[in-house]
Amino acid sequence: MRAAGRMSGRAVAALVVGCLAGVAGCGSPDADESGEREARADRAQAVAEAWEGSAAAEAWRTGYHPVEVAVRPPRGGLRVAADERAYQERHFALRGRLPAKRPADGTVRWGEGDSLERPVQGPAESYQALVADGGGEGAPLTVTGVERGEMRLATTRGPATVPAWLFRLEGYDAPLSWAAVTPSPLPRSPVARTGGAPQVDRIVATSRDGRAVTVIAWHGACDDGAVVEALESRGSVVLSGSVKGQKPGNCTKQAIEQRVTVKLERPVGERVLLDAHTGQPLPYAGPRGPRAR
């Protein structure tokens, strides 16, 4: 499977990177690469087979798992670069107070009458999640109020209509939408994880046609970057992370984050995206939305 990526240039975690199993870092140039590839392929196949027809697969199929960001800017977009920057940096200011009452209705609705009840965040709680870790040097987007509404989101079960908070922004007629319901918890894997640390961390994007998935993968300071391969089956896509061009010697205690785009033979559709290392579904992480409970 073809994989291509670009370096983010950001060292984000202090990990012991020194020939530890499953952690990107130093290695021997005389390592049996064909043996390693075969071991990765065997592991991916074992994960795919364990998920097929499992209770975890059923829980995934019947849950609410968004595959796009839970926040959406006003219809028509943000008009000026300063507002776009504030949105990307999650730099907001609140004028007045938001109601603290949490609504009871958290119904997620799909086509053909399928629905699911999920916990709902209140408006104040949703605003705090929207601005968490946000901030910037420029002018913020000012929130002047909030009202209850709905929005459409892509999920693993297809498009869904979900309850949302519609935040009114100063200077805009259309509101910013925020999905108010929390996703279903990720099901526990039916297969035990392998040793070491995961190298594929999360999903950040899927292409419009579903034939490409962009993930965050880890690699070390003594290699040439991360590689992610996919094993596709009827019900799953198992992603296996590795590194290329490992160099001999001791490495610094550093792991580096890299975006890697994996091309698929057919659209993801409703198949679950699994990490070969943990055997668990990979979380989708665009701008932070409501978390599973």
TAUR-V803552 format. One record per residue. RES is the residue in one letter. SS is DSSP state (helix for helix, strand for strand, loop for the rest). PHI is phi as a letter, one per 20 degrees, with the letter a starting at -180 (none if undefined). D_LAST is the distance of its C-alpha to the last C-alpha in Angstrom with 1 decimal. Layout:
RES | SS | PHI | D_LAST
RES | SS | PHI | D_LAST
This chain:
M | loop | none | 34.8
R | loop | f | 35.5
A | strand | c | 33.3
A | strand | c | 34.1
G | strand | b | 32.4
R | strand | c | 33.3
M | strand | f | 32.8
S | strand | e | 30.5
G | strand | m | 32.8
R | strand | c | 30.1
A | strand | e | 29.8
V | strand | c | 26.3
A | strand | b | 25.9
A | loop | e | 28.3
L | loop | c | 28.4
V | loop | f | 31.3
V | loop | d | 32.9
G | loop | a | 35.9
C | loop | m | 36.2
L | loop | e | 33.0
A | loop | f | 31.8
G | loop | n | 29.2
V | loop | d | 29.4
A | loop | f | 31.4
G | loop | r | 34.5
C | loop | e | 38.0
G | loop | a | 39.6
S | loop | e | 43.0
P | loop | f | 44.8
D | loop | e | 46.3
A | loop | f | 43.0
D | loop | f | 43.0
E | helix | f | 41.1
S | helix | f | 41.7
G | helix | f | 40.4
E | helix | f | 37.2
R | helix | f | 36.7
E | helix | f | 37.4
A | helix | f | 34.8
R | helix | f | 32.1
A | helix | f | 33.2
D | helix | f | 33.1
R | helix | f | 29.6
A | helix | f | 28.3
Q | helix | f | 30.2
A | helix | f | 28.7
V | helix | f | 25.1
A | helix | f | 26.0
E | helix | f | 27.8
A | helix | f | 25.0
W | helix | f | 22.5
E | loop | g | 25.1
G | loop | m | 24.6
S | loop | e | 21.9
A | helix | f | 19.0
A | helix | f | 16.7
A | helix | f | 18.6
E | helix | f | 18.3
A | helix | f | 14.5
W | helix | f | 14.7
R | helix | f | 17.4
T | helix | e | 15.9
G | loop | e | 12.4
Y | loop | d | 11.8
H | loop | c | 12.3
P | strand | f | 14.3
V | loop | c | 17.3
E | loop | b | 18.5
V | loop | f | 17.7
A | loop | e | 15.8
V | strand | c | 18.7
R | strand | c | 22.2
P | loop | f | 25.4
P | loop | g | 27.9
R | loop | g | 29.9
G | loop | n | 32.9
G | loop | n | 31.3
L | loop | e | 31.9
R | loop | f | 35.7
V | loop | c | 36.6
A | helix | f | 35.7
A | helix | f | 34.7
D | helix | f | 32.0
E | helix | f | 30.7
R | helix | f | 30.6
A | helix | f | 28.8
Y | helix | f | 26.2
Q | helix | f | 25.8
E | loop | e | 25.6
R | loop | l | 23.2
H | loop | d | 26.0
F | strand | c | 25.6
A | strand | c | 27.4
L | strand | d | 26.6
R | loop | d | 29.6
G | loop | n | 29.1
R | loop | d | 26.0
L | loop | e | 23.0
P | loop | f | 22.1
A | loop | e | 19.2
K | loop | f | 18.7
R | loop | e | 15.5
P | loop | f | 16.6
A | loop | e | 15.9
D | loop | e | 16.3
G | loop | c | 13.4
T | strand | e | 15.5
V | strand | e | 15.5
R | strand | c | 19.0
W | loop | d | 20.9
G | helix | f | 24.6
E | helix | m | 26.5
G | helix | n | 24.4
D | loop | f | 21.2
S | strand | b | 18.1
L | strand | b | 14.5
E | strand | e | 12.7
R | loop | c | 9.3
P | loop | f | 8.0
V | strand | d | 10.3
Q | loop | e | 11.0
G | loop | f | 14.4
P | helix | f | 17.3
A | helix | f | 17.7
E | helix | f | 14.1
S | helix | f | 14.4
Y | helix | f | 17.8
Q | helix | f | 16.8
A | helix | f | 14.3
L | helix | f | 17.2
V | helix | e | 19.7
A | loop | g | 17.8
D | loop | m | 20.4
G | loop | e | 22.7
G | loop | q | 26.3
G | loop | a | 29.7
E | loop | e | 33.4
G | loop | e | 34.3
A | loop | f | 33.8
P | loop | e | 30.2
L | strand | e | 29.1
T | strand | e | 29.3
V | strand | e | 26.8
T | strand | d | 28.9
G | strand | r | 26.6
V | strand | b | 23.8
E | strand | b | 23.7
R | strand | f | 21.5
G | strand | a | 21.9
E | strand | c | 20.8
M | strand | b | 20.7
R | strand | d | 21.1
L | strand | c | 19.0
A | strand | f | 19.8
T | strand | c | 17.3
T | loop | f | 17.9
R | loop | d | 19.2
G | strand | o | 21.5
P | strand | f | 21.6
A | strand | c | 19.3
T | strand | d | 19.7
V | strand | c | 16.7
P | strand | g | 16.7
A | strand | b | 17.4
W | strand | e | 18.8
L | strand | d | 22.4
F | strand | e | 23.5
R | strand | f | 27.3
L | strand | d | 29.0
E | loop | f | 32.4
G | loop | n | 35.0
Y | loop | c | 33.0
D | loop | f | 33.4
A | loop | e | 30.3
P | loop | e | 26.8
L | strand | e | 24.0
S | strand | d | 21.1
W | strand | c | 17.4
A | strand | f | 14.8
A | loop | e | 13.0
V | strand | e | 10.3
T | loop | e | 6.9
P | loop | f | 7.6
S | loop | f | 7.0
P | loop | f | 6.1
L | loop | f | 9.6
P | loop | f | 11.8
R | loop | f | 13.9
S | loop | f | 17.3
P | loop | e | 20.3
V | loop | c | 22.5
A | loop | f | 22.7
R | loop | f | 22.5
T | loop | e | 25.9
G | loop | f | 27.2
G | loop | n | 27.0
A | loop | d | 24.5
P | loop | f | 22.9
Q | loop | d | 25.0
V | strand | d | 22.9
D | strand | d | 19.9
R | strand | a | 18.3
I | strand | e | 19.5
V | strand | d | 20.8
A | strand | a | 22.8
T | strand | c | 24.3
S | loop | f | 27.8
R | loop | f | 28.7
D | loop | e | 30.3
G | loop | m | 27.5
R | loop | e | 30.1
A | strand | b | 28.9
V | strand | c | 25.6
T | strand | d | 25.4
V | strand | c | 23.4
I | strand | e | 23.4
A | strand | c | 25.4
W | strand | d | 26.8
H | strand | b | 30.4
G | strand | d | 32.8
A | loop | f | 35.8
C | loop | d | 38.4
D | loop | c | 37.7
D | loop | d | 38.0
G | loop | o | 34.5
A | strand | e | 31.6
V | strand | c | 32.1
V | strand | c | 29.4
E | strand | d | 30.6
A | strand | c | 29.1
L | strand | d | 29.8
E | strand | e | 29.3
S | loop | c | 29.1
R | loop | f | 28.7
G | loop | d | 25.0
S | strand | b | 23.9
V | strand | c | 24.9
V | strand | e | 24.9
L | strand | d | 25.3
S | strand | d | 27.4
G | strand | e | 28.0
S | strand | b | 31.3
V | strand | c | 33.7
K | loop | c | 37.3
G | loop | m | 40.5
Q | loop | f | 39.6
K | loop | d | 42.3
P | loop | f | 43.8
G | loop | o | 43.5
N | loop | e | 41.0
C | loop | d | 38.2
T | loop | f | 36.7
K | loop | e | 33.4
Q | loop | b | 31.5
A | strand | c | 29.2
I | strand | d | 29.4
E | strand | e | 26.9
Q | strand | c | 28.4
R | strand | e | 27.6
V | strand | c | 28.8
T | strand | d | 29.3
V | strand | d | 29.6
K | strand | e | 31.8
L | loop | d | 31.0
E | loop | f | 33.7
R | loop | b | 31.9
P | loop | g | 29.0
V | loop | g | 25.4
G | loop | l | 24.8
E | loop | e | 22.1
R | loop | f | 22.5
V | strand | e | 19.6
L | strand | e | 20.3
L | strand | d | 20.2
D | strand | e | 21.1
A | loop | f | 24.2
H | loop | f | 23.7
T | loop | e | 20.3
G | loop | m | 20.4
Q | loop | d | 16.8
P | strand | f | 15.8
L | loop | e | 16.4
P | loop | f | 13.8
Y | strand | e | 15.4
A | loop | c | 15.9
G | loop | e | 18.3
P | loop | g | 18.1
R | loop | f | 14.6
G | loop | d | 12.5
P | loop | g | 9.2
R | loop | e | 6.5
A | loop | f | 3.8
R | loop | c | 0.0
